[in-house]
Amino acid sequence: MAEPGLTPFFNAMMKQGLVEQNMFAFYMSMNPLVDDSELVFGGYDNDRIEGRLSWHPVIEKLFWSLNLEDVHIGNRSLGIC
């Protein structure tokens, strides 16, 4: 997101050729005692992935909204979508 008339930060990085791919990734640590969360521009860190990577289309680009069908914790549906 950016102010009207301004180029968003990531778009400016892409225009300048500073990133290899048109993507960014977040890793959020589950351990509050360890400061190892990260944001990667231009790709993702394979070492941070367990299982398979899932891609989801953005349905509202202004707010980077995704269409969620369900949220699970373990095998239990939370039924909030």
N, C-alpha and C positions, 0 to 999 in steps of 0.2 A: 504494500500500500504506500501511497505517496500523496503529497499535496497536489491538487490540480496544477498542471503545467510543469511539474517536476518529474524527472525520470527516477523510478524506483531504484534503490540501491543495487539489487541483484541484476536488474536490466542494464544498469550502467556497467557492472562488472562484465556481463556478457558482451556488450558492445565494444568494450576495451580488450576483449580476448583474454581476460584474466582467469576464466574458468574453462575446464576441458569439456564439460557437458552442461546442458541446460537443466540442471537439477541441484537440489541441496537436500541435506539429510540432518536429522536430529538424532542424537543418542541421549536418552535420559537415564541417568543412573538410578538404580533401585535402592542403593545404599546411601542413606543420608550422612554417613560418616566418611564417605569417600567422594572427593571432588573430581569425578571423571566424566561428567556429562560433556557433550561437545556438539558443535554445529559445523558441518562440512559443506563447503561451497564447491560445486562442480563435480559432484559424485557422492560416494558413500564409502564407508570403511567396512570391508567384508569381515573383518575381525569382530565387529559389533553385531553381526547378524547370526541369529540362531533360527534354524528352520529355513523356510523359503521366503523370498521377498515378494510382497504383494503390491501391485500398482492400482491406484484408484483415480478415476477422473475427477478433476476439479469442476464442480457444477456452478459455483459463483466465484468468479475470478477476483472480484473486489475484496472479498474476505477469505479467499482460499478455502471455501466450504466444500465438504465432501458429503456424499449421500451415504449415511449409515443405515444399515438394515437391522443390525442388532449389536449388542455389546455383551461379551462373555467374560466371566471370571472363571477360569478353569473350564469345566463343562457346563456351567450354569448360566443361562440367559438372564440378563438383568431386566429385559422387557421394557426398556426405556426409549426405544426408537419406534 
